Amino acid sequence: MSDKISRIYNRNQFDCDSCRYQFSVTAGTMFADSHLPLWKWFLATYLICESRKGMSANQISRVIGVSYKTAWYLCHRIRAAMKEVDVPKLEGTIEMDETYVGGKKHGAGVRGRGAKKEVVIGIRQRGGDLRFFHAPNAKSVTLRKYIRDNIGDDVEVLVTDDFSAYQYAVKDRPIEKRHVTIKHSSGEYVHGDIYTNTVESAFSLLKRGIIGTWHRVSAKHLEAYLDEMCWRFNNRKNPYLFRDTLLKMLEAKHVEYKQLTSSAA
């Protein structure tokens, strides 16, 4: 390869002066194999970034003038770029809780931990970042893993409700001495600074997105929607959110349509 190139004006491409390889500005990015004009990519990205509860593929389809299939694939490729990796452990005051989304209830009045739904673990640093995880269950060994991976042992305090699994999840760890609970089972929701209201408000936003915007989210793709919600939430005060999202898209791995539609979990 040469560090000198020539421009092919009539094709909006460039030519390497050494090997004569022809390429465009989208080479090596997720835009490279797309037939969509870049302005449609950018508009879809902007709409997803600026919509507090997200945008459905149907909405994107109508606004930018593409088929539903194209819009659905476009949205998932943007979400794939929103996934945050190598994030530091949370500090300060941390709230942790779990919620249940999707699926169908089995049996009259079955709700919460007794319902056949997907488990979402939420961890939120007060005044800081939010993290959502699609978990296989809410058992103590599972909660322990998310605590270990996301919360430092020297945090000021970890607040949860009185679900017994949290007690076992922190047992015999330094964070156990900093763990406090709010007794939801007794109808207590606030006791001074002890509450889980901020992580629960994030759950409410998520559920409004699922019910009011996306309408239905499959278990296979739930993690992608959680990544989108967290990226937008954690950058809610970032005036350069659109720009920063585009920069992540330039570096994101290519996601194939067949990979998204495969029946494999």
Wavefront OBJ file of the C-alpha trace (Angstrom):
o trace
v 0.000 0.000 0.000
v 1.070 3.573 -0.670
v 0.463 6.701 1.397
v -0.451 8.454 -1.843
v -3.852 8.151 -3.455
v -5.736 9.583 -6.391
v -9.379 10.566 -6.395
v -11.908 9.109 -8.845
v -14.351 11.990 -8.939
v -17.098 10.434 -11.050
v -17.416 7.450 -8.673
v -16.680 9.098 -5.303
v -13.826 6.650 -4.786
v -10.047 6.677 -4.374
v -7.244 4.774 -6.076
v -4.033 3.632 -4.372
v -1.091 4.937 -6.404
v 0.930 1.822 -5.591
v -1.342 -1.214 -5.967
v -4.201 0.516 -7.828
v -6.723 -0.802 -5.302
v -9.911 1.247 -5.464
v -11.845 2.075 -2.311
v -14.317 4.544 -0.825
v -14.376 6.470 2.453
v -16.611 3.773 3.942
v -14.063 0.967 3.411
v -13.446 -0.999 6.597
v -16.587 0.265 8.314
v -20.106 -1.109 8.768
v -21.208 1.258 5.983
v -19.023 -0.475 3.384
v -21.474 -3.139 2.216
v -24.582 -0.989 2.539
v -26.552 0.293 -0.431
v -28.243 2.913 1.741
v -27.131 6.516 1.273
v -25.073 7.719 4.227
v -27.609 10.421 5.025
v -30.176 7.708 5.789
v -27.727 5.994 8.122
v -27.029 9.308 9.840
v -30.705 10.251 10.159
v -31.611 6.857 11.646
v -28.726 7.139 14.109
v -29.752 10.656 15.105
v -33.366 9.609 15.678
v -32.350 6.673 17.873
v -29.947 8.850 19.859
v -32.449 11.632 20.456
v -35.502 9.487 21.298
v -35.554 8.900 25.043
v -37.398 5.599 24.700
v -35.850 4.636 21.367
v -37.352 4.339 17.906
v -39.054 1.291 16.456
v -38.078 -0.173 13.102
v -41.548 0.765 11.844
v -40.944 4.405 12.733
v -37.503 4.407 11.119
v -38.989 2.761 8.025
v -41.578 5.510 7.616
v -39.256 8.429 8.352
v -36.307 7.531 6.107
v -38.331 5.743 3.425
v -37.015 2.164 3.488
v -38.634 -1.247 3.916
v -39.303 -2.607 7.390
v -36.694 -5.352 6.844
v -34.034 -2.771 5.961
v -35.001 -0.567 8.902
v -34.923 -3.506 11.324
v -31.445 -4.533 10.160
v -30.275 -0.915 10.255
v -31.470 -0.445 13.848
v -29.716 -3.612 15.022
v -26.445 -2.592 13.413
v -26.615 0.754 15.176
v -27.413 -0.973 18.491
v -24.434 -3.291 18.034
v -22.181 -0.230 17.968
v -23.730 1.136 21.168
v -22.493 -1.761 23.284
v -19.999 -0.498 25.836
v -16.926 -2.627 26.535
v -14.019 -2.386 28.974
v -16.016 -0.162 31.319
v -14.605 0.604 34.797
v -16.232 -0.694 37.942
v -18.863 1.528 39.499
v -18.114 3.601 42.600
v -19.924 5.601 45.276
v -23.488 4.637 46.155
v -24.772 1.765 44.032
v -28.329 0.508 43.644
v -29.019 -2.968 42.330
v -32.308 -4.653 41.503
v -33.868 -7.023 38.996
v -36.977 -6.833 36.879
v -38.867 -9.140 34.530
v -39.891 -8.321 30.974
v -41.578 -9.957 27.983
v -43.053 -13.420 27.858
v -46.462 -14.473 29.082
v -47.749 -14.961 32.574
v -48.688 -18.515 33.527
v -51.438 -18.660 36.105
v -53.753 -15.962 37.376
v -52.033 -13.172 39.239
v -48.504 -14.500 38.739
v -46.110 -11.577 38.689
v -42.482 -10.655 39.313
v -40.148 -13.448 40.385
v -42.842 -16.084 39.860
v -43.605 -15.174 36.242
v -42.144 -16.890 33.172
v -40.346 -13.845 31.827
v -36.852 -12.669 30.951
v -34.674 -11.447 33.820
v -32.992 -8.049 33.565
v -30.419 -7.106 36.208
v -30.023 -3.378 36.776
v -27.070 -1.700 38.479
v -26.999 2.069 38.784
v -24.489 4.396 40.368
v -26.250 7.388 41.884
v -25.272 10.373 39.798
v -23.433 8.054 37.427
v -23.815 5.231 34.955
v -26.495 2.611 34.466
v -25.924 -0.993 33.444
v -28.521 -3.508 32.323
v -27.902 -7.217 31.799
v -30.085 -9.959 30.364
v -29.534 -12.636 32.979
v -30.445 -16.350 32.897
v -32.000 -16.095 36.373
v -31.931 -14.121 39.617
v -30.155 -16.730 41.728
v -27.467 -15.656 44.170
v -24.632 -17.164 42.102
v -25.770 -15.123 39.090
v -26.137 -11.903 41.092
v -22.708 -12.520 42.626
v -21.120 -12.596 39.163
v -22.630 -9.239 38.159
v -21.593 -7.699 41.473
v -18.033 -8.982 41.079
v -17.707 -7.766 37.490
v -19.284 -4.338 37.903
v -18.984 -3.139 41.499
v -15.722 -2.489 43.327
v -15.274 -3.857 46.853
v -14.498 -0.371 48.148
v -17.792 1.286 47.141
v -19.451 3.452 49.757
v -22.656 1.415 49.896
v -24.584 -1.159 47.872
v -28.359 -0.829 48.222
v -30.731 -3.658 47.294
v -34.173 -4.784 48.385
v -34.527 -7.609 50.924
v -34.598 -10.411 48.343
v -32.557 -13.109 50.104
v -30.443 -13.902 47.025
v -28.599 -10.580 47.457
v -27.547 -11.558 50.977
v -25.910 -14.723 49.672
v -24.466 -12.917 46.648
v -22.301 -10.636 48.813
v -21.554 -13.177 51.545
v -17.872 -13.521 52.531
v -16.830 -10.614 50.327
v -15.533 -7.194 51.487
v -18.635 -5.555 49.988
v -20.816 -7.496 52.454
v -20.079 -4.889 55.151
v -21.273 -2.113 52.828
v -24.475 -3.849 51.790
v -27.740 -2.392 53.091
v -31.330 -3.345 52.244
v -34.672 -1.637 51.985
v -37.521 -3.869 53.134
v -39.863 -3.940 50.162
v -41.512 -7.066 51.569
v -42.733 -4.957 54.504
v -43.948 -2.109 52.299
v -40.897 0.071 52.980
v -39.473 1.884 49.963
v -37.459 4.773 51.392
v -35.502 4.974 54.633
v -33.343 8.071 54.550
v -30.737 7.493 51.852
v -31.572 3.817 51.611
v -33.717 3.168 48.533
v -33.573 1.655 45.058
v -35.772 4.273 43.413
v -33.197 5.464 40.869
v -32.542 2.028 39.366
v -36.292 1.367 39.436
v -36.906 4.587 37.482
v -34.500 3.265 34.839
v -36.505 0.030 34.735
v -39.656 2.097 34.174
v -38.030 3.840 31.215
v -37.002 0.480 29.779
v -40.496 -0.956 30.096
v -42.067 2.117 28.514
v -39.689 1.621 25.606
v -40.649 -2.048 25.248
v -44.389 -1.465 25.607
v -44.781 1.909 23.902
v -42.013 1.972 21.290
v -40.692 -1.456 20.338
v -43.946 -3.266 21.350
v -42.233 -6.651 21.387
v -38.643 -7.640 22.106
v -37.444 -11.214 21.635
v -35.264 -12.889 24.242
v -32.526 -13.319 21.638
v -32.233 -9.581 20.963
v -33.084 -8.257 24.431
v -29.430 -7.616 25.266
v -29.085 -5.351 22.214
v -32.011 -3.208 23.331
v -30.518 -3.014 26.824
v -27.209 -1.857 25.326
v -29.025 0.862 23.385
v -30.928 2.039 26.444
v -27.798 2.180 28.618
v -25.706 3.978 25.990
v -28.344 6.653 25.518
v -29.015 6.969 29.261
v -25.350 7.217 30.224
v -24.824 9.905 27.576
v -27.999 11.867 28.324
v -25.946 14.947 29.211
v -23.464 14.510 26.373
v -23.963 17.262 23.766
v -21.939 15.179 21.299
v -23.936 11.963 21.628
v -24.692 11.748 17.896
v -21.054 12.302 16.952
v -19.770 9.834 19.540
v -22.239 7.200 18.352
v -21.039 7.605 14.771
v -17.439 7.206 15.936
v -18.352 3.925 17.644
v -20.075 2.810 14.453
v -16.848 3.334 12.500
v -15.071 0.848 14.778
v -17.905 -1.628 15.404
v -17.760 -5.176 14.100
v -19.905 -6.055 11.123
v -23.176 -7.781 12.050
v -24.634 -9.990 9.320
v -28.370 -10.247 8.724
v -28.258 -14.048 8.856
v -26.595 -13.838 12.250
v -29.442 -11.695 13.579
v -32.168 -13.932 12.138
v -30.591 -17.255 13.005
v -32.675 -19.458 15.295
v -29.604 -20.112 17.420
v -29.639 -18.284 20.738
l 1 2 3 4 5 6 7 8 9 10 11 12 13 14 15 16 17 18 19 20 21 22 23 24 25 26 27 28 29 30 31 32 33 34 35 36 37 38 39 40 41 42 43 44 45 46 47 48 49 50 51 52 53 54 55 56 57 58 59 60 61 62 63 64 65 66 67 68 69 70 71 72 73 74 75 76 77 78 79 80 81 82 83 84 85 86 87 88 89 90 91 92 93 94 95 96 97 98 99 100 101 102 103 104 105 106 107 108 109 110 111 112 113 114 115 116 117 118 119 120 121 122 123 124 125 126 127 128 129 130 131 132 133 134 135 136 137 138 139 140 141 142 143 144 145 146 147 148 149 150 151 152 153 154 155 156 157 158 159 160 161 162 163 164 165 166 167 168 169 170 171 172 173 174 175 176 177 178 179 180 181 182 183 184 185 186 187 188 189 190 191 192 193 194 195 196 197 198 199 200 201 202 203 204 205 206 207 208 209 210 211 212 213 214 215 216 217 218 219 220 221 222 223 224 225 226 227 228 229 230 231 232 233 234 235 236 237 238 239 240 241 242 243 244 245 246 247 248 249 250 251 252 253 254 255 256 257 258 259 260 261 262 263 264 265
